[in-house]
Amino acid sequence: MNISHLVINSLVFSAVGIVILFIAYFIIEKITPENTWKKITQENNVAVAIVFAALIIGISMIISAAIHG
């Protein structure tokens, strides 16, 4: 394989992973009873930010494992 093919594959899989991560975030945002983005940004709720950071890391690890194979 040439290097351009590998770079294109990396970019495509990265974009797919980021899109899946955003979709998962918005699904979880809709499931939770509160507006978590408002709690994190406007009310500076550190506990909610830590929970969502852990959630994003966990989902990212699952997406990475699925893409890697």
Phi and psi restraints in degrees (range 20) as a CNS / XPLOR table:
assign (resid 1 and name C) (resid 2 and name N)
       (resid 2 and name CA) (resid 2 and name C) 1.0 -88.5 20.0 2
assign (resid 2 and name N) (resid 2 and name CA)
       (resid 2 and name C) (resid 3 and name N) 1.0 165.9 20.0 2
assign (resid 2 and name C) (resid 3 and name N)
       (resid 3 and name CA) (resid 3 and name C) 1.0 -67.8 20.0 2
assign (resid 3 and name N) (resid 3 and name CA)
       (resid 3 and name C) (resid 4 and name N) 1.0 -34.0 20.0 2
assign (resid 3 and name C) (resid 4 and name N)
       (resid 4 and name CA) (resid 4 and name C) 1.0 -66.4 20.0 2
assign (resid 4 and name N) (resid 4 and name CA)
       (resid 4 and name C) (resid 5 and name N) 1.0 -36.2 20.0 2
assign (resid 4 and name C) (resid 5 and name N)
       (resid 5 and name CA) (resid 5 and name C) 1.0 -64.1 20.0 2
assign (resid 5 and name N) (resid 5 and name CA)
       (resid 5 and name C) (resid 6 and name N) 1.0 -41.3 20.0 2
assign (resid 5 and name C) (resid 6 and name N)
       (resid 6 and name CA) (resid 6 and name C) 1.0 -66.6 20.0 2
assign (resid 6 and name N) (resid 6 and name CA)
       (resid 6 and name C) (resid 7 and name N) 1.0 -40.1 20.0 2
assign (resid 6 and name C) (resid 7 and name N)
       (resid 7 and name CA) (resid 7 and name C) 1.0 -66.3 20.0 2
assign (resid 7 and name N) (resid 7 and name CA)
       (resid 7 and name C) (resid 8 and name N) 1.0 -42.9 20.0 2
assign (resid 7 and name C) (resid 8 and name N)
       (resid 8 and name CA) (resid 8 and name C) 1.0 -63.4 20.0 2
assign (resid 8 and name N) (resid 8 and name CA)
       (resid 8 and name C) (resid 9 and name N) 1.0 -43.1 20.0 2
assign (resid 8 and name C) (resid 9 and name N)
       (resid 9 and name CA) (resid 9 and name C) 1.0 -60.1 20.0 2
assign (resid 9 and name N) (resid 9 and name CA)
       (resid 9 and name C) (resid 10 and name N) 1.0 -42.9 20.0 2
assign (resid 9 and name C) (resid 10 and name N)
       (resid 10 and name CA) (resid 10 and name C) 1.0 -62.4 20.0 2
assign (resid 10 and name N) (resid 10 and name CA)
       (resid 10 and name C) (resid 11 and name N) 1.0 -43.3 20.0 2
assign (resid 10 and name C) (resid 11 and name N)
       (resid 11 and name CA) (resid 11 and name C) 1.0 -66.2 20.0 2
assign (resid 11 and name N) (resid 11 and name CA)
       (resid 11 and name C) (resid 12 and name N) 1.0 -42.1 20.0 2
assign (resid 11 and name C) (resid 12 and name N)
       (resid 12 and name CA) (resid 12 and name C) 1.0 -64.9 20.0 2
assign (resid 12 and name N) (resid 12 and name CA)
       (resid 12 and name C) (resid 13 and name N) 1.0 -47.4 20.0 2
assign (resid 12 and name C) (resid 13 and name N)
       (resid 13 and name CA) (resid 13 and name C) 1.0 -66.7 20.0 2
assign (resid 13 and name N) (resid 13 and name CA)
       (resid 13 and name C) (resid 14 and name N) 1.0 -33.8 20.0 2
assign (resid 13 and name C) (resid 14 and name N)
       (resid 14 and name CA) (resid 14 and name C) 1.0 -64.6 20.0 2
assign (resid 14 and name N) (resid 14 and name CA)
       (resid 14 and name C) (resid 15 and name N) 1.0 -43.9 20.0 2
assign (resid 14 and name C) (resid 15 and name N)
       (resid 15 and name CA) (resid 15 and name C) 1.0 -64.0 20.0 2
assign (resid 15 and name N) (resid 15 and name CA)
       (resid 15 and name C) (resid 16 and name N) 1.0 -42.6 20.0 2
assign (resid 15 and name C) (resid 16 and name N)
       (resid 16 and name CA) (resid 16 and name C) 1.0 -62.4 20.0 2
assign (resid 16 and name N) (resid 16 and name CA)
       (resid 16 and name C) (resid 17 and name N) 1.0 -42.8 20.0 2
assign (resid 16 and name C) (resid 17 and name N)
       (resid 17 and name CA) (resid 17 and name C) 1.0 -62.6 20.0 2
assign (resid 17 and name N) (resid 17 and name CA)
       (resid 17 and name C) (resid 18 and name N) 1.0 -41.6 20.0 2
assign (resid 17 and name C) (resid 18 and name N)
       (resid 18 and name CA) (resid 18 and name C) 1.0 -66.6 20.0 2
assign (resid 18 and name N) (resid 18 and name CA)
       (resid 18 and name C) (resid 19 and name N) 1.0 -40.6 20.0 2
assign (resid 18 and name C) (resid 19 and name N)
       (resid 19 and name CA) (resid 19 and name C) 1.0 -63.4 20.0 2
assign (resid 19 and name N) (resid 19 and name CA)
       (resid 19 and name C) (resid 20 and name N) 1.0 -44.5 20.0 2
assign (resid 19 and name C) (resid 20 and name N)
       (resid 20 and name CA) (resid 20 and name C) 1.0 -62.6 20.0 2
assign (resid 20 and name N) (resid 20 and name CA)
       (resid 20 and name C) (resid 21 and name N) 1.0 -38.8 20.0 2
assign (resid 20 and name C) (resid 21 and name N)
       (resid 21 and name CA) (resid 21 and name C) 1.0 -62.9 20.0 2
assign (resid 21 and name N) (resid 21 and name CA)
       (resid 21 and name C) (resid 22 and name N) 1.0 -44.1 20.0 2
assign (resid 21 and name C) (resid 22 and name N)
       (resid 22 and name CA) (resid 22 and name C) 1.0 -65.1 20.0 2
assign (resid 22 and name N) (resid 22 and name CA)
       (resid 22 and name C) (resid 23 and name N) 1.0 -39.5 20.0 2
assign (resid 22 and name C) (resid 23 and name N)
       (resid 23 and name CA) (resid 23 and name C) 1.0 -62.6 20.0 2
assign (resid 23 and name N) (resid 23 and name CA)
       (resid 23 and name C) (resid 24 and name N) 1.0 -44.2 20.0 2
assign (resid 23 and name C) (resid 24 and name N)
       (resid 24 and name CA) (resid 24 and name C) 1.0 -62.8 20.0 2
assign (resid 24 and name N) (resid 24 and name CA)
       (resid 24 and name C) (resid 25 and name N) 1.0 -40.4 20.0 2
assign (resid 24 and name C) (resid 25 and name N)
       (resid 25 and name CA) (resid 25 and name C) 1.0 -62.3 20.0 2
assign (resid 25 and name N) (resid 25 and name CA)
       (resid 25 and name C) (resid 26 and name N) 1.0 -45.4 20.0 2
assign (resid 25 and name C) (resid 26 and name N)
       (resid 26 and name CA) (resid 26 and name C) 1.0 -68.2 20.0 2
assign (resid 26 and name N) (resid 26 and name CA)
       (resid 26 and name C) (resid 27 and name N) 1.0 -32.8 20.0 2
assign (resid 26 and name C) (resid 27 and name N)
       (resid 27 and name CA) (resid 27 and name C) 1.0 -64.7 20.0 2
assign (resid 27 and name N) (resid 27 and name CA)
       (resid 27 and name C) (resid 28 and name N) 1.0 -45.0 20.0 2
assign (resid 27 and name C) (resid 28 and name N)
       (resid 28 and name CA) (resid 28 and name C) 1.0 -68.2 20.0 2
assign (resid 28 and name N) (resid 28 and name CA)
       (resid 28 and name C) (resid 29 and name N) 1.0 -34.5 20.0 2
assign (resid 28 and name C) (resid 29 and name N)
       (resid 29 and name CA) (resid 29 and name C) 1.0 -62.4 20.0 2
assign (resid 29 and name N) (resid 29 and name CA)
       (resid 29 and name C) (resid 30 and name N) 1.0 -38.8 20.0 2
assign (resid 29 and name C) (resid 30 and name N)
       (resid 30 and name CA) (resid 30 and name C) 1.0 -73.2 20.0 2
assign (resid 30 and name N) (resid 30 and name CA)
       (resid 30 and name C) (resid 31 and name N) 1.0 -30.6 20.0 2
assign (resid 30 and name C) (resid 31 and name N)
       (resid 31 and name CA) (resid 31 and name C) 1.0 -73.5 20.0 2
assign (resid 31 and name N) (resid 31 and name CA)
       (resid 31 and name C) (resid 32 and name N) 1.0 -38.0 20.0 2
assign (resid 31 and name C) (resid 32 and name N)
       (resid 32 and name CA) (resid 32 and name C) 1.0 -70.7 20.0 2
assign (resid 32 and name N) (resid 32 and name CA)
       (resid 32 and name C) (resid 33 and name N) 1.0 145.2 20.0 2
assign (resid 32 and name C) (resid 33 and name N)
       (resid 33 and name CA) (resid 33 and name C) 1.0 -72.2 20.0 2
assign (resid 33 and name N) (resid 33 and name CA)
       (resid 33 and name C) (resid 34 and name N) 1.0 -25.8 20.0 2
assign (resid 33 and name C) (resid 34 and name N)
       (resid 34 and name CA) (resid 34 and name C) 1.0 -102.1 20.0 2
assign (resid 34 and name N) (resid 34 and name CA)
       (resid 34 and name C) (resid 35 and name N) 1.0 161.6 20.0 2
assign (resid 34 and name C) (resid 35 and name N)
       (resid 35 and name CA) (resid 35 and name C) 1.0 -83.2 20.0 2
assign (resid 35 and name N) (resid 35 and name CA)
       (resid 35 and name C) (resid 36 and name N) 1.0 97.4 20.0 2
assign (resid 35 and name C) (resid 36 and name N)
       (resid 36 and name CA) (resid 36 and name C) 1.0 -68.6 20.0 2
assign (resid 36 and name N) (resid 36 and name CA)
       (resid 36 and name C) (resid 37 and name N) 1.0 -33.4 20.0 2
assign (resid 36 and name C) (resid 37 and name N)
       (resid 37 and name CA) (resid 37 and name C) 1.0 -63.1 20.0 2
assign (resid 37 and name N) (resid 37 and name CA)
       (resid 37 and name C) (resid 38 and name N) 1.0 -40.3 20.0 2
assign (resid 37 and name C) (resid 38 and name N)
       (resid 38 and name CA) (resid 38 and name C) 1.0 -65.2 20.0 2
assign (resid 38 and name N) (resid 38 and name CA)
       (resid 38 and name C) (resid 39 and name N) 1.0 -42.1 20.0 2
assign (resid 38 and name C) (resid 39 and name N)
       (resid 39 and name CA) (resid 39 and name C) 1.0 -61.2 20.0 2
assign (resid 39 and name N) (resid 39 and name CA)
       (resid 39 and name C) (resid 40 and name N) 1.0 -39.8 20.0 2
assign (resid 39 and name C) (resid 40 and name N)
       (resid 40 and name CA) (resid 40 and name C) 1.0 -74.0 20.0 2
assign (resid 40 and name N) (resid 40 and name CA)
       (resid 40 and name C) (resid 41 and name N) 1.0 -46.9 20.0 2
assign (resid 40 and name C) (resid 41 and name N)
       (resid 41 and name CA) (resid 41 and name C) 1.0 -84.0 20.0 2
assign (resid 41 and name N) (resid 41 and name CA)
       (resid 41 and name C) (resid 42 and name N) 1.0 -44.9 20.0 2
assign (resid 41 and name C) (resid 42 and name N)
       (resid 42 and name CA) (resid 42 and name C) 1.0 -90.1 20.0 2
assign (resid 42 and name N) (resid 42 and name CA)
       (resid 42 and name C) (resid 43 and name N) 1.0 -38.3 20.0 2
assign (resid 42 and name C) (resid 43 and name N)
       (resid 43 and name CA) (resid 43 and name C) 1.0 -95.7 20.0 2
assign (resid 43 and name N) (resid 43 and name CA)
       (resid 43 and name C) (resid 44 and name N) 1.0 -3.3 20.0 2
assign (resid 43 and name C) (resid 44 and name N)
       (resid 44 and name CA) (resid 44 and name C) 1.0 52.4 20.0 2
assign (resid 44 and name N) (resid 44 and name CA)
       (resid 44 and name C) (resid 45 and name N) 1.0 45.5 20.0 2
assign (resid 44 and name C) (resid 45 and name N)
       (resid 45 and name CA) (resid 45 and name C) 1.0 -82.0 20.0 2
assign (resid 45 and name N) (resid 45 and name CA)
       (resid 45 and name C) (resid 46 and name N) 1.0 103.7 20.0 2
assign (resid 45 and name C) (resid 46 and name N)
       (resid 46 and name CA) (resid 46 and name C) 1.0 -69.0 20.0 2
assign (resid 46 and name N) (resid 46 and name CA)
       (resid 46 and name C) (resid 47 and name N) 1.0 -36.0 20.0 2
assign (resid 46 and name C) (resid 47 and name N)
       (resid 47 and name CA) (resid 47 and name C) 1.0 -62.5 20.0 2
assign (resid 47 and name N) (resid 47 and name CA)
       (resid 47 and name C) (resid 48 and name N) 1.0 -43.8 20.0 2
assign (resid 47 and name C) (resid 48 and name N)
       (resid 48 and name CA) (resid 48 and name C) 1.0 -65.7 20.0 2
assign (resid 48 and name N) (resid 48 and name CA)
       (resid 48 and name C) (resid 49 and name N) 1.0 -38.5 20.0 2
assign (resid 48 and name C) (resid 49 and name N)
       (resid 49 and name CA) (resid 49 and name C) 1.0 -63.7 20.0 2
assign (resid 49 and name N) (resid 49 and name CA)
       (resid 49 and name C) (resid 50 and name N) 1.0 -40.2 20.0 2
assign (resid 49 and name C) (resid 50 and name N)
       (resid 50 and name CA) (resid 50 and name C) 1.0 -66.8 20.0 2
assign (resid 50 and name N) (resid 50 and name CA)
       (resid 50 and name C) (resid 51 and name N) 1.0 -41.9 20.0 2
assign (resid 50 and name C) (resid 51 and name N)
       (resid 51 and name CA) (resid 51 and name C) 1.0 -63.2 20.0 2
assign (resid 51 and name N) (resid 51 and name CA)
       (resid 51 and name C) (resid 52 and name N) 1.0 -44.3 20.0 2
assign (resid 51 and name C) (resid 52 and name N)
       (resid 52 and name CA) (resid 52 and name C) 1.0 -71.7 20.0 2
assign (resid 52 and name N) (resid 52 and name CA)
       (resid 52 and name C) (resid 53 and name N) 1.0 -31.4 20.0 2
assign (resid 52 and name C) (resid 53 and name N)
       (resid 53 and name CA) (resid 53 and name C) 1.0 -64.3 20.0 2
assign (resid 53 and name N) (resid 53 and name CA)
       (resid 53 and name C) (resid 54 and name N) 1.0 -43.1 20.0 2
assign (resid 53 and name C) (resid 54 and name N)
       (resid 54 and name CA) (resid 54 and name C) 1.0 -64.6 20.0 2
assign (resid 54 and name N) (resid 54 and name CA)
       (resid 54 and name C) (resid 55 and name N) 1.0 -38.8 20.0 2
assign (resid 54 and name C) (resid 55 and name N)
       (resid 55 and name CA) (resid 55 and name C) 1.0 -63.3 20.0 2
assign (resid 55 and name N) (resid 55 and name CA)
       (resid 55 and name C) (resid 56 and name N) 1.0 -44.8 20.0 2
assign (resid 55 and name C) (resid 56 and name N)
       (resid 56 and name CA) (resid 56 and name C) 1.0 -65.1 20.0 2
assign (resid 56 and name N) (resid 56 and name CA)
       (resid 56 and name C) (resid 57 and name N) 1.0 -40.7 20.0 2
assign (resid 56 and name C) (resid 57 and name N)
       (resid 57 and name CA) (resid 57 and name C) 1.0 -63.6 20.0 2
assign (resid 57 and name N) (resid 57 and name CA)
       (resid 57 and name C) (resid 58 and name N) 1.0 -43.3 20.0 2
assign (resid 57 and name C) (resid 58 and name N)
       (resid 58 and name CA) (resid 58 and name C) 1.0 -62.7 20.0 2
assign (resid 58 and name N) (resid 58 and name CA)
       (resid 58 and name C) (resid 59 and name N) 1.0 -46.0 20.0 2
assign (resid 58 and name C) (resid 59 and name N)
       (resid 59 and name CA) (resid 59 and name C) 1.0 -64.8 20.0 2
assign (resid 59 and name N) (resid 59 and name CA)
       (resid 59 and name C) (resid 60 and name N) 1.0 -38.6 20.0 2
assign (resid 59 and name C) (resid 60 and name N)
       (resid 60 and name CA) (resid 60 and name C) 1.0 -62.7 20.0 2
assign (resid 60 and name N) (resid 60 and name CA)
       (resid 60 and name C) (resid 61 and name N) 1.0 -39.0 20.0 2
assign (resid 60 and name C) (resid 61 and name N)
       (resid 61 and name CA) (resid 61 and name C) 1.0 -66.3 20.0 2
assign (resid 61 and name N) (resid 61 and name CA)
       (resid 61 and name C) (resid 62 and name N) 1.0 -38.4 20.0 2
assign (resid 61 and name C) (resid 62 and name N)
       (resid 62 and name CA) (resid 62 and name C) 1.0 -65.9 20.0 2
assign (resid 62 and name N) (resid 62 and name CA)
       (resid 62 and name C) (resid 63 and name N) 1.0 -44.6 20.0 2
assign (resid 62 and name C) (resid 63 and name N)
       (resid 63 and name CA) (resid 63 and name C) 1.0 -63.3 20.0 2
assign (resid 63 and name N) (resid 63 and name CA)
       (resid 63 and name C) (resid 64 and name N) 1.0 -42.2 20.0 2
assign (resid 63 and name C) (resid 64 and name N)
       (resid 64 and name CA) (resid 64 and name C) 1.0 -62.4 20.0 2
assign (resid 64 and name N) (resid 64 and name CA)
       (resid 64 and name C) (resid 65 and name N) 1.0 -42.9 20.0 2
assign (resid 64 and name C) (resid 65 and name N)
       (resid 65 and name CA) (resid 65 and name C) 1.0 -66.3 20.0 2
assign (resid 65 and name N) (resid 65 and name CA)
       (resid 65 and name C) (resid 66 and name N) 1.0 -37.4 20.0 2
assign (resid 65 and name C) (resid 66 and name N)
       (resid 66 and name CA) (resid 66 and name C) 1.0 -67.9 20.0 2
assign (resid 66 and name N) (resid 66 and name CA)
       (resid 66 and name C) (resid 67 and name N) 1.0 -39.5 20.0 2
assign (resid 66 and name C) (resid 67 and name N)
       (resid 67 and name CA) (resid 67 and name C) 1.0 -72.4 20.0 2
assign (resid 67 and name N) (resid 67 and name CA)
       (resid 67 and name C) (resid 68 and name N) 1.0 -40.2 20.0 2
assign (resid 67 and name C) (resid 68 and name N)
       (resid 68 and name CA) (resid 68 and name C) 1.0 -68.4 20.0 2
assign (resid 68 and name N) (resid 68 and name CA)
       (resid 68 and name C) (resid 69 and name N) 1.0 -35.9 20.0 2
